[in-house]
Amino acid sequence: MPADEAIVLAGGFGTRLRGIVDDVPKPLAPVAGRPFLAWLLDRLATSGMRRCILATGYMADVIEQRIGARWHGMDIAYSVEQEPLGTGGAIRLAATQLHGDAAHVLNGDTWLEYAPAALESAARDAGTPMAIALARVDDVARYGAVDIDQGRVVGFREKGEAGAGWINAGCYFLGADALAGLPAQEAFSFEQAVLHARTQSGEVAAFTNTAGFIDIGVPEDYARAQLQFAGRA
């Protein structure tokens, strides 16, 4: 059975949106009249996720009050950071609440359209413990590029290089081995401590059947999201 649990990283401070969105945490930033997180949870529910763990921190109580314990038939649980743990620490803490041994992981301020089951299949087909869903953008300068070869991630390039390419959209499938192998420390960067190390040993499948990437943490993309989602309301 495909994994049907997701972890959504929703604990950020949203510093880049200060002055635009100040009264709610970034995942609840209004997009086309609804909290951005509502759009994200809709997509998870319709794509077959049975359960979602929201990894919260900043204004965690506000998120829980707004989202609740059920969302379109999907159970919602909460993993609350008492202090910032980094992306890796947040995933590790939230994973203690998983019912199964595998999970999809997503950023709570990023939109990317893809099929979670297909992402999981990419890892299975490649024989890797994890897979990453990549986004194609016209200019990688703001993000840093991801190099792929024969269905696997083979390297990451620093921000600043211009031109079109693939980027890390913050969407992953983590199998049992990947979750069990998370570092033991409380706070760490998933990208630095896990993703880069797994890439060097050829253990990260690349998935490119994606569309619609938006990072609402950036003011210009947040404005673009209002237009992109207006027709969905």
Protein Blocks (a to p, Z undefined) as FASTA:
>chain_A
ZZfbdcddfkbgolmmgojammbcfklpceehiafklmmmmmmmmnopabdcdddfehkl
mmmmmnombeehiacdddddfbdebjmlmmmmmmmmpfblcdcdddfkbccdddfklmmm
mmmmnopabdcdddddfblklnopaddeehiafbdcdehiacdddddehiacddfklmmm
pcfbfbdcfklmmmmmmmmnopaccdfbbghiacfkbmklmmmmmmmmmmmZZ
